[in-house]
Amino acid sequence: MVQLADIQKQAKELSEEDRKGLVAYLLHGMSDLPSGPDDEEVEKREAEMDSGTVVPIGHAEFLAQVGRIRR
């Protein structure tokens, strides 16, 4: 039986391009992932930014807020 730790070790040895391909393959196989916002939600958010109701943040700030370090 294949162990998760073995797969993780092998994945670390892959090139970045191959790791991205592996991620895409794994995500494609998951049926319960949200597909993202619909057009109505996008239009609502754009209107909020255009009206000044909300202030957009930059990419670096977004990454910091979700706990990711920019590489």
C-alpha positions in Angstrom: 0.0 0.0 0.0 1.3 3.4 -0.9 1.7 5.8 2.0 1.0 9.5 1.8 4.4 10.3 3.2 6.0 8.4 0.3 4.0 10.4 -2.3 4.8 13.7 -0.6 8.5 12.8 -0.7 8.3 11.9 -4.4 6.3 15.1 -5.2 9.1 17.2 -3.6 11.5 15.7 -6.1 9.4 16.8 -9.1 10.1 19.9 -11.1 7.9 22.9 -10.4 6.1 22.4 -13.7 5.4 18.8 -12.8 4.2 19.7 -9.3 1.8 22.2 -10.9 0.5 19.5 -13.2 0.1 17.1 -10.2 -1.9 19.8 -8.4 -4.1 20.4 -11.4 -4.7 16.7 -11.7 -5.6 16.3 -8.1 -7.9 19.3 -8.0 -9.7 18.1 -11.2 -10.5 14.9 -9.5 -12.3 16.6 -6.5 -16.0 17.0 -7.2 -17.0 19.1 -4.2 -14.8 22.2 -4.8 -16.5 25.5 -5.4 -16.3 26.7 -9.0 -15.8 30.3 -7.9 -18.0 33.4 -7.9 -20.8 33.7 -10.4 -21.2 36.7 -12.7 -23.7 38.4 -10.4 -21.2 38.2 -7.5 -18.4 39.6 -9.6 -20.6 42.5 -10.8 -21.6 43.3 -7.2 -18.0 43.4 -6.0 -16.9 45.5 -8.9 -19.7 48.0 -8.2 -18.6 48.1 -4.5 -15.1 49.0 -5.6 -16.2 51.5 -8.2 -18.4 53.3 -5.7 -15.7 53.4 -3.0 -17.7 51.3 -0.6 -14.8 49.0 -0.3 -11.1 49.7 -1.0 -9.3 47.0 -3.0 -6.1 45.5 -1.6 -2.9 44.7 -3.5 -1.8 41.1 -4.2 1.0 41.2 -1.6 -1.5 42.3 1.1 -3.9 39.6 0.1 -1.1 37.0 0.4 -0.2 38.3 3.8 -3.8 38.2 5.0 -4.3 34.6 4.0 -1.0 33.7 5.5 1.0 33.0 2.4 4.5 34.3 1.8 5.2 35.6 -1.7 8.0 33.6 -3.3 
